[in-house]
Amino acid sequence: KEITTIGNKWSDFQIREYKANAQPYYVLLDADGNRLNEPTAYDPDIESYLNWLEEGIKNYKNK
């Protein structure tokens, strides 16, 4: 598959790395590129998104 745009580049990366193609798609990583929690797609529920962020922060601090 020929990648001709920056959008195609990141879409291809997301499919290869995370087996998903959603916009937006959130992934929390540490400095070494390790996932801190499960990736998630857009969720309009603010409390749910905040809980997801806090889980990632907690996992980072517990490393």
CNS distance restraints for C-alpha pairs under 8 A (distance, minus, plus):
assign (resid   3 and name CA) (resid   8 and name CA) 5.68 0.50 0.50
assign (resid   3 and name CA) (resid   9 and name CA) 5.97 0.50 0.50
assign (resid   4 and name CA) (resid   8 and name CA) 6.58 0.50 0.50
assign (resid   4 and name CA) (resid   9 and name CA) 7.66 0.50 0.50
assign (resid   5 and name CA) (resid   9 and name CA) 6.33 0.50 0.50
assign (resid   6 and name CA) (resid  10 and name CA) 6.41 0.50 0.50
assign (resid   7 and name CA) (resid  11 and name CA) 6.05 0.50 0.50
assign (resid   8 and name CA) (resid  12 and name CA) 5.95 0.50 0.50
assign (resid   9 and name CA) (resid  13 and name CA) 6.23 0.50 0.50
assign (resid  10 and name CA) (resid  14 and name CA) 6.07 0.50 0.50
assign (resid  11 and name CA) (resid  15 and name CA) 6.29 0.50 0.50
assign (resid  11 and name CA) (resid  21 and name CA) 6.51 0.50 0.50
assign (resid  12 and name CA) (resid  16 and name CA) 6.15 0.50 0.50
assign (resid  13 and name CA) (resid  17 and name CA) 5.92 0.50 0.50
assign (resid  14 and name CA) (resid  18 and name CA) 5.48 0.50 0.50
assign (resid  14 and name CA) (resid  19 and name CA) 6.76 0.50 0.50
assign (resid  14 and name CA) (resid  20 and name CA) 6.20 0.50 0.50
assign (resid  14 and name CA) (resid  21 and name CA) 6.19 0.50 0.50
assign (resid  15 and name CA) (resid  19 and name CA) 4.51 0.50 0.50
assign (resid  15 and name CA) (resid  20 and name CA) 5.00 0.50 0.50
assign (resid  15 and name CA) (resid  21 and name CA) 5.68 0.50 0.50
assign (resid  21 and name CA) (resid  25 and name CA) 7.72 0.50 0.50
assign (resid  22 and name CA) (resid  41 and name CA) 6.23 0.50 0.50
assign (resid  23 and name CA) (resid  41 and name CA) 7.00 0.50 0.50
assign (resid  23 and name CA) (resid  42 and name CA) 7.21 0.50 0.50
assign (resid  24 and name CA) (resid  41 and name CA) 5.98 0.50 0.50
assign (resid  24 and name CA) (resid  42 and name CA) 5.69 0.50 0.50
assign (resid  25 and name CA) (resid  39 and name CA) 7.19 0.50 0.50
assign (resid  25 and name CA) (resid  40 and name CA) 5.87 0.50 0.50
assign (resid  25 and name CA) (resid  41 and name CA) 4.36 0.50 0.50
assign (resid  25 and name CA) (resid  42 and name CA) 6.33 0.50 0.50
assign (resid  26 and name CA) (resid  39 and name CA) 5.59 0.50 0.50
assign (resid  26 and name CA) (resid  40 and name CA) 5.29 0.50 0.50
assign (resid  26 and name CA) (resid  41 and name CA) 5.99 0.50 0.50
assign (resid  26 and name CA) (resid  42 and name CA) 7.62 0.50 0.50
assign (resid  27 and name CA) (resid  35 and name CA) 7.06 0.50 0.50
assign (resid  27 and name CA) (resid  37 and name CA) 7.76 0.50 0.50
assign (resid  27 and name CA) (resid  38 and name CA) 7.29 0.50 0.50
assign (resid  27 and name CA) (resid  39 and name CA) 4.62 0.50 0.50
assign (resid  27 and name CA) (resid  40 and name CA) 6.78 0.50 0.50
assign (resid  28 and name CA) (resid  35 and name CA) 5.81 0.50 0.50
assign (resid  28 and name CA) (resid  36 and name CA) 5.57 0.50 0.50
assign (resid  28 and name CA) (resid  37 and name CA) 6.68 0.50 0.50
assign (resid  28 and name CA) (resid  39 and name CA) 7.07 0.50 0.50
assign (resid  28 and name CA) (resid  56 and name CA) 6.58 0.50 0.50
assign (resid  29 and name CA) (resid  33 and name CA) 5.20 0.50 0.50
assign (resid  29 and name CA) (resid  34 and name CA) 5.22 0.50 0.50
assign (resid  29 and name CA) (resid  35 and name CA) 4.54 0.50 0.50
assign (resid  29 and name CA) (resid  36 and name CA) 5.53 0.50 0.50
assign (resid  30 and name CA) (resid  34 and name CA) 5.44 0.50 0.50
assign (resid  30 and name CA) (resid  35 and name CA) 6.60 0.50 0.50
assign (resid  30 and name CA) (resid  36 and name CA) 6.65 0.50 0.50
assign (resid  30 and name CA) (resid  60 and name CA) 7.06 0.50 0.50
assign (resid  36 and name CA) (resid  56 and name CA) 5.16 0.50 0.50
assign (resid  36 and name CA) (resid  57 and name CA) 7.79 0.50 0.50
assign (resid  36 and name CA) (resid  59 and name CA) 5.90 0.50 0.50
assign (resid  36 and name CA) (resid  60 and name CA) 6.28 0.50 0.50
assign (resid  37 and name CA) (resid  52 and name CA) 7.93 0.50 0.50
assign (resid  37 and name CA) (resid  55 and name CA) 7.05 0.50 0.50
assign (resid  37 and name CA) (resid  56 and name CA) 5.50 0.50 0.50
assign (resid  37 and name CA) (resid  59 and name CA) 7.37 0.50 0.50
assign (resid  43 and name CA) (resid  48 and name CA) 7.46 0.50 0.50
assign (resid  43 and name CA) (resid  49 and name CA) 6.76 0.50 0.50
assign (resid  44 and name CA) (resid  49 and name CA) 7.94 0.50 0.50
assign (resid  45 and name CA) (resid  49 and name CA) 6.43 0.50 0.50
assign (resid  46 and name CA) (resid  50 and name CA) 6.08 0.50 0.50
assign (resid  47 and name CA) (resid  51 and name CA) 6.12 0.50 0.50
assign (resid  48 and name CA) (resid  52 and name CA) 6.25 0.50 0.50
assign (resid  49 and name CA) (resid  53 and name CA) 6.29 0.50 0.50
assign (resid  50 and name CA) (resid  54 and name CA) 6.14 0.50 0.50
assign (resid  51 and name CA) (resid  55 and name CA) 6.08 0.50 0.50
assign (resid  52 and name CA) (resid  56 and name CA) 6.42 0.50 0.50
assign (resid  53 and name CA) (resid  57 and name CA) 6.30 0.50 0.50
assign (resid  54 and name CA) (resid  58 and name CA) 6.07 0.50 0.50
assign (resid  55 and name CA) (resid  59 and name CA) 6.14 0.50 0.50
assign (resid  56 and name CA) (resid  60 and name CA) 6.12 0.50 0.50
assign (resid  57 and name CA) (resid  61 and name CA) 6.23 0.50 0.50
assign (resid  58 and name CA) (resid  62 and name CA) 6.20 0.50 0.50
assign (resid  59 and name CA) (resid  63 and name CA) 6.40 0.50 0.50
